[in-house]
Amino acid sequence: MVQRTHNVASIGTGYDSNGLEKIRCVNQSGQEVWLYGGKNINFKVTTLDGKKQTMYFDTVYWQNDTIFGLKSRIVGGKRVIPVSQIATVGINAEEAETKPVN
């Protein structure tokens, strides 16, 4: 992922997008696919303590040992999650475009 030193959003100022067009995933059938970005794609992160956090696909950044993302594009709500604390990552993608990894 693209490194950023910040990730902010607030009413009227927009947000810092990561610019990713696609991400390599495993779909529900166990096949590796490319998932192409869209406005309603979000990451559902469950941490080792059982807490669940949601971040929008186009706001997620990986820097060193930490993942950053926004829970809202309008009012912000920066999420900061150490990679060592992540149990699972799911992706919710409504009407998403996918293609098999060749």
Contacts in CASP RR format, 6 or more apart in sequence:
PFRMAT RR
TARGET T0000
AUTHOR 0000-0000-0000
METHOD contacts of the structure
MODEL  1
MVQRTHNVASIGTGYDSNGLEKIRCVNQSGQEVWLYGGKNINFKVTTLDG
KKQTMYFDTVYWQNDTIFGLKSRIVGGKRVIPVSQIATVGINAEEAETKP
VN
1 18 0 8 1.000
1 20 0 8 1.000
1 60 0 8 1.000
1 61 0 8 1.000
1 62 0 8 1.000
2 18 0 8 1.000
2 19 0 8 1.000
2 20 0 8 1.000
2 61 0 8 1.000
3 61 0 8 1.000
3 62 0 8 1.000
3 63 0 8 1.000
4 16 0 8 1.000
4 18 0 8 1.000
4 61 0 8 1.000
4 63 0 8 1.000
4 68 0 8 1.000
5 63 0 8 1.000
6 16 0 8 1.000
7 15 0 8 1.000
7 16 0 8 1.000
7 59 0 8 1.000
7 61 0 8 1.000
7 68 0 8 1.000
7 69 0 8 1.000
7 70 0 8 1.000
7 78 0 8 1.000
8 15 0 8 1.000
8 16 0 8 1.000
8 76 0 8 1.000
8 78 0 8 1.000
9 15 0 8 1.000
9 16 0 8 1.000
9 59 0 8 1.000
9 70 0 8 1.000
9 72 0 8 1.000
9 73 0 8 1.000
9 74 0 8 1.000
9 75 0 8 1.000
9 76 0 8 1.000
9 77 0 8 1.000
10 75 0 8 1.000
10 76 0 8 1.000
11 74 0 8 1.000
11 75 0 8 1.000
14 73 0 8 1.000
15 59 0 8 1.000
15 70 0 8 1.000
15 73 0 8 1.000
15 76 0 8 1.000
16 59 0 8 1.000
17 58 0 8 1.000
17 59 0 8 1.000
18 58 0 8 1.000
18 59 0 8 1.000
18 60 0 8 1.000
18 61 0 8 1.000
19 58 0 8 1.000
20 37 0 8 1.000
20 57 0 8 1.000
20 58 0 8 1.000
21 36 0 8 1.000
21 37 0 8 1.000
22 34 0 8 1.000
22 35 0 8 1.000
22 36 0 8 1.000
22 37 0 8 1.000
23 34 0 8 1.000
23 35 0 8 1.000
23 37 0 8 1.000
23 57 0 8 1.000
23 91 0 8 1.000
24 32 0 8 1.000
24 33 0 8 1.000
24 34 0 8 1.000
24 35 0 8 1.000
24 101 0 8 1.000
25 32 0 8 1.000
25 33 0 8 1.000
25 34 0 8 1.000
25 35 0 8 1.000
25 91 0 8 1.000
25 98 0 8 1.000
26 32 0 8 1.000
26 33 0 8 1.000
27 33 0 8 1.000
27 98 0 8 1.000
31 100 0 8 1.000
32 100 0 8 1.000
32 101 0 8 1.000
33 98 0 8 1.000
33 99 0 8 1.000
33 100 0 8 1.000
33 101 0 8 1.000
34 98 0 8 1.000
34 99 0 8 1.000
34 100 0 8 1.000
34 101 0 8 1.000
35 41 0 8 1.000
35 91 0 8 1.000
35 93 0 8 1.000
35 96 0 8 1.000
35 97 0 8 1.000
35 98 0 8 1.000
36 96 0 8 1.000
36 97 0 8 1.000
36 98 0 8 1.000
36 99 0 8 1.000
37 57 0 8 1.000
37 58 0 8 1.000
37 96 0 8 1.000
37 97 0 8 1.000
38 57 0 8 1.000
38 58 0 8 1.000
38 93 0 8 1.000
38 96 0 8 1.000
39 58 0 8 1.000
40 93 0 8 1.000
40 94 0 8 1.000
40 95 0 8 1.000
41 56 0 8 1.000
41 57 0 8 1.000
41 58 0 8 1.000
41 91 0 8 1.000
41 92 0 8 1.000
41 93 0 8 1.000
41 94 0 8 1.000
41 96 0 8 1.000
42 54 0 8 1.000
42 55 0 8 1.000
42 56 0 8 1.000
42 57 0 8 1.000
42 91 0 8 1.000
42 92 0 8 1.000
43 54 0 8 1.000
43 55 0 8 1.000
43 56 0 8 1.000
43 57 0 8 1.000
43 60 0 8 1.000
43 89 0 8 1.000
43 90 0 8 1.000
43 91 0 8 1.000
44 52 0 8 1.000
44 53 0 8 1.000
44 54 0 8 1.000
44 89 0 8 1.000
44 90 0 8 1.000
44 91 0 8 1.000
44 92 0 8 1.000
45 52 0 8 1.000
45 53 0 8 1.000
45 54 0 8 1.000
45 55 0 8 1.000
45 67 0 8 1.000
45 79 0 8 1.000
45 81 0 8 1.000
45 86 0 8 1.000
45 88 0 8 1.000
45 89 0 8 1.000
45 90 0 8 1.000
46 52 0 8 1.000
46 86 0 8 1.000
46 87 0 8 1.000
46 88 0 8 1.000
46 89 0 8 1.000
47 53 0 8 1.000
47 81 0 8 1.000
47 85 0 8 1.000
47 86 0 8 1.000
47 87 0 8 1.000
48 85 0 8 1.000
48 86 0 8 1.000
48 87 0 8 1.000
49 85 0 8 1.000
50 87 0 8 1.000
53 71 0 8 1.000
53 79 0 8 1.000
53 81 0 8 1.000
54 71 0 8 1.000
54 92 0 8 1.000
55 67 0 8 1.000
55 69 0 8 1.000
55 70 0 8 1.000
55 71 0 8 1.000
55 79 0 8 1.000
56 69 0 8 1.000
56 70 0 8 1.000
56 71 0 8 1.000
56 72 0 8 1.000
56 73 0 8 1.000
57 91 0 8 1.000
57 93 0 8 1.000
59 69 0 8 1.000
59 70 0 8 1.000
59 73 0 8 1.000
60 67 0 8 1.000
60 68 0 8 1.000
60 69 0 8 1.000
61 67 0 8 1.000
61 68 0 8 1.000
61 69 0 8 1.000
62 68 0 8 1.000
62 83 0 8 1.000
65 82 0 8 1.000
65 83 0 8 1.000
65 84 0 8 1.000
66 80 0 8 1.000
66 81 0 8 1.000
66 82 0 8 1.000
66 83 0 8 1.000
67 79 0 8 1.000
67 80 0 8 1.000
67 81 0 8 1.000
67 82 0 8 1.000
67 83 0 8 1.000
67 86 0 8 1.000
68 78 0 8 1.000
68 79 0 8 1.000
68 80 0 8 1.000
68 81 0 8 1.000
69 78 0 8 1.000
69 79 0 8 1.000
69 80 0 8 1.000
70 76 0 8 1.000
70 77 0 8 1.000
70 78 0 8 1.000
70 79 0 8 1.000
71 77 0 8 1.000
71 78 0 8 1.000
71 79 0 8 1.000
END
